[in-house]
Amino acid sequence: TSPARVIAPINDDLADEWRATDFDDTAWTAGLSGVGYDLDTDFQPWIQTNVQEAMYLNTTSVYIRIPFDITEAHSIESLTLSLRYDDAFVAFLNGVEIARSATAPRSGDLSWDTAAGILRDDIEAVQFEDYDISQHIGLLHAGKNVLAIHGLNFIVENRDLLIAPMLSTERRQTYYQEWLSRFTLS
């Protein structure tokens, strides 16, 4: 789990600004990635930041910002976003959309009250779904980066929500690492 900032928006005041790397989220709730709630407790093992009070019966959307640092961004060969989610999400890396679940709306702009297109089965929700986002490696830069996720529920009366992301990378070996792997002493 990683540090995260979370807010359940009540209007469109934040527009798209909340996705940007330099957005000031200090007024948001501080927590850990693994955001959600569950009135039936099926998702409890994956929920680190509970948003039930803010979301249940109030809104279908939650905004999540997960900052992370990268050193040597140039050495990254592949990038994968893995998520456990219910019901839908749209993910942004440093302000640019990088992934959208099949259950998220396909057309139109996202807004603070956007809902998931369909209700997702809880059994599927707890399994990681992988998205190869290697084509977006160029968005990474040395230093601070932000994974921003717009989590979407089907209806405000929905009894649960889960957004639990993980980013993973594969890096190129340096010349020295390659040399060591070829010329190890026995």
URFENCOR-V63151 format. One record per helix or strand. SS is the DSSP state (H for helix, E for strand). FROM is the first residue (numbers start at 1). TO is the last residue. If there is no record, write none. Layout:
# URFENCOR-V63151
SS;FROM;TO
SS;FROM;TO
This chain:
# URFENCOR-V63151
E;3;7
H;17;19
E;29;32
E;35;38
H;44;46
E;49;50
H;52;55
E;61;70
H;73;75
E;76;86
E;88;93
E;96;100
H;122;125
E;129;132
H;134;139
E;143;152
E;160;171
H;175;182
